[in-house]
Amino acid sequence: MEYFFTDEEKQLKEKARAAAETLVRPACSELDEKAEFPMQIVKKMGRLGLLKIFIPTEYGGSGARVMDMCIACEEVSRVCAGVATAYAVNALGSGPIVYFANENQKKKYLPGIASGDLLCAFGLTEAQAGSDVANLQTTARRENEYYILNGVKQFISSGSVSDVYVVLASTDKSRGARGISAFIVEKDTPGFSFGKKENKLGIRASITTELVFEECRVPAENLMGKEGMGFIYTMRNFDRARPGVGAIALGIAQGAYETALEFAYDHDLLGNQYIQRVIADMAAEVEAARALIYASARMIDAGARNFTKEASFAKLFPSDIAVKVTCAAIELMGPHALLTEQRVEKMLRDAKITQIYEGTNQIQRAQIAIELTRELGTKDKAQKV
């Protein structure tokens, strides 16, 4: 299905697939084995205009549409989810700047992100504050024209390789979530360093490190919006980013399905009714995930005011399907799937993370339930009026 793609969207899909096949595929096994960040590949993707899609046109981008992000992420992840994550982190990191920064901040950072000259990351997670955002311990205190940041961020994608970071810190711990603020922090800021680099099960080409802030002096002008707005910015940023995570999961599932189908064909297995059923289920589940993601993306781009539930749908279902389809591919292919040259074992390792990062699937289910309850309450009030 082409999902009523415009000519521009079709061109983007072709460009992203070509980049994935020519730049990513030859390098993905080595990047996975060495856990090496694909800096040259990401920079080349920037020169091809694939980072522009995260940024509005007035700052050198091509529109910041969620649909474009999903199209590109799916195509890259079909070949390597690690590279796709290294690429897509720039959308997560730049999102708060795009939607919540002031004009001076946008002009300063967004053109460089659009061109690929600046890589961007998002500094939220801590040892005790992953899904529980309100429990973060990093602090920021105001001293004259600076905010002084102290704390450690953990599991930060592109942590040590980015140039610009959106960092969440508490400016008033007594207010809990309402005391969290957002700051733009540049890589060479005094007091800002990097800690442990994680050795991960999957998406190994996406570098994951600690961010360490020790009396880090951030100019007050780098505060985004007002103090206390960071939690709201974070939640809204995740709502726009989660369909992209779903698209990465979708790309993994698509790649695993294609590999299993080709294997079954090459080994004359498609006449077996059991194999037919497995392949048919994989195809249907992948297509259902794609329809859900693209429907959510269209809704967001159309200007919907509240799309938290739909964003959670678009992350939850495709990531579960990615794990299910990769497991099915391994069972169908048997010991052949365990060989690294087949890359299916890598797809399974990569698929698992999509159920965990940017809000675990347990959190997504809780969020969906909250939104459904809220909708019922609103409907009940309207009926009583």
Buried (B, 14 or more C-beta within 10 A) or exposed (E): EEBEBEEEBEEBBEBBBEBBEEBBBEBBBEBBEEBBBBEEBBBBBBEBBBBBBBBBEEBBBBBBBBBBBBBBBBBBBBBBBBBBBBBBBBBBBBBBBBBBBEEEBBEBBBBBBBBBEBBBBBBBBBEEBBEEBEBBBBBBBEEEEBBBBBBBBBBBBBBBBBBBBBBBBBBBEEBEBBBBBBBBBBBEBEBBBBBEBBEBEBBBBBBBBBBBBEEBBBBEEBBBBEBBBBBBBBBBBBBBBBBBBBBBBBBBBBBBBBBBBEBBEEEEBEEEEEBEEBBEBBBEBBBEBBEBBBBBBBBBBEEEEEBBBBBBBBBBBBBBBBBBBBBBBBEBBEEBBEEEEBBBBBBBBBBBBBBBBBBBBEBBEBBBEEBEEEEEEEEEEEEEE
